[in-house]
Amino acid sequence: MTAAVMLSKKALFGDARLENTKHPVLRALPIVVILVAALAGAFFLRDVLGFDALAENRAMFEAMRDQNYALSVLMFMAAYIVIVAFSLPGATIATLTGGFLFGTFPGVVFNVAAATIGATGVFLAAKTGLGDRLVAKMDAAPGRLHAIKEEIDRDQWSILFLIRLVPVIPFFVANVLPAMVGVPLFRFVVSTFIGIIPGGIVFTSVGAGLGAVMDRGETPDLGVIFEPQVLLPLLGLAGLSVLPVILRKLGKGV
């Protein structure tokens, strides 16, 4: 391999040896920044990113959308990505806003795309800060720990879809856990995008009817996700996601 080719590969992909020698504090910095931002946001931004703020600024948001639709979409998605990437409060309100401003469709597309990009940022930060080292230790560990890691690797797709489809698992946790067990980036992105579509449709559709709720001076019913007609199909999809694991276990007589 020529020196020119080697230099071009380093420019594109980085030098793995330099990455491995990076100080642990520098590797952990992205996830530390996210955690600090999340704590600060919980104290200082809860009201700013809440439903009341959306209702108060309703006319401004609608005017911006009507004057420049494309710019409004880009600004909305950028704000949504920042909210998710830094685990700020208001992700649910952001999803409702997507439905309120753009309708169930294409609002759900904007919501799911932005949420996936933000989630990927958290995943990469966790993977760089701790995940890679933890995975290396699990791979090198003898006995039961290594066997658990192999089981997780074998059932990654099922586990990823399960944690996305079960509505009680916090979004931040669902972004960090895959990084801790060595899930590849492509697999994380695909499972996140597809897995959050059902819940995204539900909340985006609630947001699409938000105008009437505001007109009545009420607040949206965010407990709709736990209504039987919504929860049961989600649990059914979650059950389908783990069906291959169950069948394999039964086939082994476990």
N, C-alpha and C positions, 0 to 999 in steps of 0.2 A: 504494500500500500504506500503510495507516494506521500511525501510530507504535505503537499497541497491538499490532498484528499483528507488527510488526518486533521489538518487545520480547519477545513470547511466543516467537518463533522463536529469538531469541538465548538465551532461558532454556532451551529444549529442546535446541538443537543447538550452542550456543556461538557465539562470534564468530570467524569464520575469520581475520580480521585480527589479533585478539589472539593466536590460536594461532600464527600465522605469526611474530609478533614475540617469542614466548616465547624466552628465552635458550636456546642450544643445550645448555647444561649441564642445564637443567631438563627439556628434551625427552629427553635421554639418561639421566636419573636412573632411570626404571623398569628399563631393561635393565641398567644398572650395578648396581642393587640385586640383580637376578636373578643376575648373574654373581658378585657377591660372596657371595651366599647359596649358590650352587652350589659355589664353592671352599670355603667354610666347611663345608658339608655333607659334601663329599668327605673332609675331614679328621676331623670330629667326629661325624658321624652314620652312618657306614658300618655300624658294629656295631649301633647302636640300631635301624636300619631293615633289618636283615638277617634271614635265615631263623632263626637261633638265637634272636633276640629274639621272633619269632613263636611258635616252639615253646615257649619258656619261659613265655609269657603265654597259651598256648592256652586254658587253662581259664577265664581271666578274660574273654577275647573271646567264648567260647562262652556263658558265663553272661550277659554283657551282651546278646548277640543274643537269647537265650531269654527274658530278662526284658522287653526292650523292642525289638522288631524294627525298628520305624520309626525310633526314635532311633538305633539302631545303624547303619542304612543311611545316615542323614544324617551321622553322625559319621565313618563310613568314607569317604563320598564327599568330605567336607570335607578329611579328611587326604590323600586321594588327589589332590585338586585342588591343595593346597599343595605336595605333593611334585613334581608335574609343573610347576606354575607357577614354582617356584623352582629347578627342575632339580636337586632333591636326589636322592641315591642312594636306591634302594629302590622305583622304579616297578614293576619286575618283581615284586618281593615283594608290592607292593600289589595287583597284578593277581591273583597267586596267592591272596592273602588274600580277595579278593572271591569267588573260586570256593570257597575253603575255608569261608567263613562262610555264603554264600548259594547255593551250588551253581552249576553251569554256567549255568543260567537260574533266576532273573533276574540272577545275578552278573555275567554278561557285559554286561547292560544298564547296571548301575551302573558297571562298569569303563569301558566305552566312553564313557558320558556324562561321567564325572568326568575322564577323560583328555582329552576334547575341550575341556571348559571350561578346564582347566589349560593346554592347548596354545594356546588362544585368547588367554589372558593373555600368554604369551610372544610370540605373534605381534603383538599390539597394542603391547607394550612395544618390540619391535624396529622395528615400523613407525613409531612415534612418534619413537623415538630416532635412527634413521638411514634407515630405509626410504623415507620420503616424500621426503627430500632426494635420495637416490640415484636414485630413480625419476624425479624431475624433471630431474636432470642427464642421465640416459639418454635421456629423451624429447627433450631439447633438443640432444643431441649429434648432430653430422652423421655421415654415412657409415656405416661398418660397425657401430659401436656401436648406433646407432639401429635398424639393420636387425635386429640380434640381439634387441633389445628387442621389436620387432614380431613376430619369430618366437616368442619366449617368450609374448607376449600371445595369439597365435593358438592355441597348444598348451597353455594353462594347465591345463585339466582333465586332459589326459593326463599331464602332468608331475606334477601334484599326486597323482594316484592312483598313479603309478609310485613316487614317493618314499615313499608310505605302505605299499605292498605289498612292496617289496624289503626284507627283514629286516636287511640290513647297514647301512642308513642310520640313524644315531643319531636318536633322537626329537627332541632339541633342535635339531639341524641342520634336520630336516624342518619345524620350527616357525618357524625364523628365515629360511631361504632364501625362502619365499614373500613375506615382508614386504619383502625386498630387491628384488623384481622387480615390486612393485605388484599383487599378487593381492588382489582385493576380499575383504572380511571374510566375506560370505555364501559365496563360493566356497571359501574356506579352511575354514570350519566344516563345510560339507556334505561336502567331500572328505575331511576328517579323520575325521569321524564314520563315514562309510561305509568309508573305506580302512583303518581300524584294526580293523574288525569281524573279518576272518578271523584275524589274529594274536591278537586278543582272545579269540576262541573257543578257540583252541589253549591259551593260557596259563591261561584261566579253567577249562577242563576239567582241566588238570593240577592246578590248585589245588583242584578239587572232590575229587580223590583224595589230598589232602595229609594227611588224618587217618591213613590207613593207612601212609603214608610215615613220619610221626612216630612211630607205634606201633612201627615196625621200627627206629627210631633212625637212619634214613637221611636223605639230602637229596634234594630233587626234581631230576630230570634236565631242566635248562633248555636242553639242546642238542636237545630234541625238535623245535624249530622248523627244524632243519637235517636232520631225517630225510627221506628221499626222499618218503615218503607225505604229508608236510606241506609240504616245500619246493617240490616240483614243482607242486602246485596253486597255491601262492602266486605262483610265477614265471609260471605260465600266466595268472593274472589280471593280473599286471604286463604280460605280453605283449599281452593284450587291450586294456589301457589305452593302450598306445602304437600299437596297430594303425591308428587313424585317421591318425596322423602319418606312419606308414610308407606307407600307401596314398596319401596326399596327395603325399608326396615322389616316389613312383613315378609318379603321374599327371603330375607336372611333369617327369619324366625326370631327377630328381636322383639 
